[in-house]
Amino acid sequence: MAYYVYLLASKKHGTLYLGVTNDIVRRAYEHRTKATGGFTARYGVNKLVWFEIYDDAITAIAREKELKKWRRDWKIRLIEEQNPGWVDLYPGIAS
């Protein structure tokens, strides 16, 4: 089973949210539709701009914890290395 560490953004250089899941399509959909409420719903954080895939939950959770300690500008650099235009990746993975 695959596990994903992901970053959502409200817009380019906007509010960021970091999470981990075993079903990135479902989880991104929940954020987009505000199904779960909370931080992402309140701040309009619904664009999937970056993710990494892991083979096991322990490694994915460890990576999420590591990234949560990072400064904001490091996270922005991480996004822009793979997705310089901050394109929403959800349509590409949902189809």
Order of alpha helices (4+ residues) and beta strands (2+ residues): beta-beta-alpha-alpha-beta-alpha-alpha-alpha
